[in-house]
Amino acid sequence: MSNESDEEFFKLWMSAFQESMEKARQRTSSFEYEMQQHLYKDFASKYDKAISLESYSGPSKIAEKINDLVFDKNIKILDYGCGTGLVSEYLIKFGFSEIDGVDANQEMLNLAKAKGTMNKLILGRNDEGLKKISSNEYDIVCSAGTFFLSATHPGTECFREICRTIKSGGYFILLTKQSYLSCSYVNWSIVEELEKEHVLEIVSKEPYEGYRKHFPNEQDTQSTGIIFTFRVL
Ligand SMILES: C[S@@+](CC[C@H](N)C(=O)[O-])C[C@H]1O[C@@H](n2cnc3c(N)ncnc32)[C@H](O)[C@@H]1O
């Protein structure tokens, strides 16, 4: 084989390889996402009990944050990744009542619906549920324990759509485990872009201790949670 045909063959092989890798990545990620959603589906009815055993603080902490931030109890709130509706239960205790939820998992939403703490419940993965919502609909979008949990959970790619649903001057409040922020799949450059475009600004980043207990097999020994408050411009 001449050098030229070697080169041609290598190019063809590389392009076929890239194409098959791309397909494999897509298959892997949709497979992992399906596995993740199966886990939530099978686990849904036991979720609230399990969460209380592990002393997960997300729902109470985020509701406290919202209560400290706003005085008006009639504001419209969207809980992104609402799961079984734990955040709404705390918000109700503080006197908020205009709460909608969005989540990718129908079983989790069914349990949330049965609690009767939220009005509209919207099904959708990542920003698919958000796309069903009109612009400037909410005063606050909040999210606890959903962002950055794994590569198949929502990431900053959803931020633009979230901001679109929030009124100018409203807030996006995100609570997560601090250590998740250093995972390779977290793309913070999207936040920087949105800041440059004057879509949002970061008002505060508040770490706190006691996100939840560690799991016995967990390597990450940190238990620091973090609450981001973004203002939509
Ligand atoms: C750990 S639960 C947290 C639920 C609730 N926020 C809480 O604090 O109890 C994470 C939720 O994210 C949802 N979820 C996972 N991946 C998602 C995705 N890609 N898009 C939208 N929701 C997703 C799951 O269905 C689940 O209800």
The ligand as an SDF file (V2000), in Angstrom:
LIG
                    3D

 27 29  0  0  0  0  0  0  0  0999 V2000
  -33.0260   12.9190   44.2010 C   0  0  0  0  0  0  0  0  0  0  0  0
  -34.5630   13.3050   43.4560 S   0  0  0  0  0  0  0  0  0  0  0  0
  -34.8890   14.8870   44.2110 C   0  0  0  0  0  0  0  0  0  0  0  0
  -36.3630   15.1510   44.2820 C   0  0  0  0  0  0  0  0  0  0  0  0
  -36.7680   16.3820   45.1070 C   0  0  0  0  0  0  0  0  0  0  0  0
  -36.2750   17.6160   44.5230 N   0  0  0  0  0  0  0  0  0  0  0  0
  -36.2870   16.2590   46.5310 C   0  0  0  0  0  0  0  0  0  0  0  0
  -35.4650   17.0920   46.9640 O   0  0  0  0  0  0  0  0  0  0  0  0
  -36.7490   15.3280   47.2230 O   0  0  0  0  0  0  0  0  0  0  0  0
  -34.0930   13.7680   41.7990 C   0  0  0  0  0  0  0  0  0  0  0  0
  -35.2760   13.9430   40.8430 C   0  0  0  0  0  0  0  0  0  0  0  0
  -34.7490   14.3560   39.5990 O   0  0  0  0  0  0  0  0  0  0  0  0
  -35.5100   13.7400   38.5620 C   0  0  0  0  0  0  0  0  0  0  0  0
  -34.6470   13.6640   37.3690 N   0  0  0  0  0  0  0  0  0  0  0  0
  -33.5970   12.8430   37.1740 C   0  0  0  0  0  0  0  0  0  0  0  0
  -33.0480   13.0680   35.9810 N   0  0  0  0  0  0  0  0  0  0  0  0
  -33.7610   14.0460   35.3940 C   0  0  0  0  0  0  0  0  0  0  0  0
  -33.6660   14.7230   34.1520 C   0  0  0  0  0  0  0  0  0  0  0  0
  -32.6990   14.4320   33.2850 N   0  0  0  0  0  0  0  0  0  0  0  0
  -34.5700   15.7050   33.8880 N   0  0  0  0  0  0  0  0  0  0  0  0
  -35.5330   16.0320   34.7780 C   0  0  0  0  0  0  0  0  0  0  0  0
  -35.6750   15.4280   35.9960 N   0  0  0  0  0  0  0  0  0  0  0  0
  -34.7930   14.4460   36.2910 C   0  0  0  0  0  0  0  0  0  0  0  0
  -35.8600   12.3740   39.1140 C   0  0  0  0  0  0  0  0  0  0  0  0
  -36.9770   11.8210   38.4270 O   0  0  0  0  0  0  0  0  0  0  0  0
  -36.0930   12.6750   40.5940 C   0  0  0  0  0  0  0  0  0  0  0  0
  -37.4410   12.8980   40.8720 O   0  0  0  0  0  0  0  0  0  0  0  0
  1  2  1  0
  2  3  1  0
  2 10  1  0
  3  4  1  0
  4  5  1  0
  5  6  1  0
  5  7  1  0
  7  8  2  0
  7  9  1  0
 10 11  1  0
 11 12  1  0
 11 26  1  0
 12 13  1  0
 13 14  1  0
 13 24  1  0
 14 15  1  0
 14 23  1  0
 15 16  2  0
 16 17  1  0
 17 18  1  0
 17 23  2  0
 18 19  1  0
 18 20  2  0
 20 21  1  0
 21 22  2  0
 22 23  1  0
 24 25  1  0
 24 26  1  0
 26 27  1  0
M  CHG  2   2   1   9  -1
M  END
$$$$
